[in-house]
Amino acid sequence: MIQFHLDQKSGIPFYVQLVQQVRRALLFGVLKAGDRLPTVKEVVAQVAINPNTVLRAYRDLEHDGVVISRPGLGTFVSATPPASNTSARGLSFWPASFPQSLSAVSASPGTG
């Protein structure tokens, strides 16, 4: 099961961090179709955040077709996750600045 970690200093809203972590887990094979996400209570106990924050992240993931909520059973990874790693709200897996930051690192003198 996925273990969430929140970066308090990143400036990224907690619900976005949760969404991104689920997407990364899918990308890297940590989560697969049919896997159950932790319950809201489990996430709240794990990372000490407001339950509404977890609910918002799960709703966003469901809206994007990444997960399916089954009342009384839990939230599960969709059997057919979206092909794109970009949500309908423009929250991409990688930040928009990633290609530029990667280029800056590879072009830095003394590396290689």
N, C-alpha and C positions, 0 to 999 in steps of 0.2 A: 504494500500500500504506500502511496505517496506520503512523504513527510514535508510539510510546509515550513518555510523559514521566511521571516519578514525582516527587511532592512529598514529600520526606523529612520535612518539618515539619508536614504536615497531620494526622498522627495516624491517618489512614486506612490500613489494611493495604494493602500493595502489590498483592496479588492483587485486592482490591476496586477499587483504582484502575484496574487493567488491564481488569476487567470493565466498569466504568463507561465507560472510553474506547472500548471496542468498541461498547457500546450507543449512545453519543453519535455515533460514526462512522456507525452505521446510521441513526440519527434524522436526521442532517444530510446523508445521501447520500454520505458519503465511502466507505462500504462498501456493497456491494449483494449480493444473492443470488448465490452462486457464487464470490465473491471469496475468495482464499486469505489466511488470516492468516499473519503471519510465523512461521517455525519457532521452536521453543523456543530453539534455538541463536542465531538472529538476535535475538530479544528479549533474551536474556542478554547478548549482545555490545553491544546498543544501550543498555541501561539498567543493566547491571552488577548483576543480582539473581540469586538462587538459581534454578536451573532448576525446582525443585519448586514455587516460587511461580507461575511461568508455567503449569506443568502444572495447578495447582489452579485458576487463573483459567479456563483452557481447559476443564477438567472442569466447572466451574460453568456456563459458557456452554453447554456441550453438554447438561448436565442440564436446563437451562432451554429447550432447543430453539433456541437462537440460532445455534449452529454444529454442524457434523457433522465428526467426526474420521474420516479415511480412512487406515488404516494404510499406511505407505509412500508416501502421496501428500501428506498434510498435513491442516490443519484449515481448513474452508471455511464461509462464511456459509450458513446454511440457506436453502433455496429458499422456505420459508414460515416466516419468523421469527414468534415469538409476537406476538399483537396488543397485548399489554400491555407496558409498559416496566418492569414490576415483576417481579423474579425470584421463584421459589418460596421463596427464603430471606428475602424481605422487603427485599432490596437494591434500592431504587428508584433510578431515574435521577436524580431530584431529591431532595435531602434533605428529610426531613419538615418541617424548619423553613423551607423555601424560601418558602411563601406568607406566613408571618409576617414574614420578613426583607424580602420584596418590599413588603409593606404598610408596614413601618417606613421604608423608603427613600422610598416615594412620599408618605408623610405627613410627612417631614422638612421643617421650615421652611427657606425659602430655596432650594428646588428648584423647577424647573418652568419 
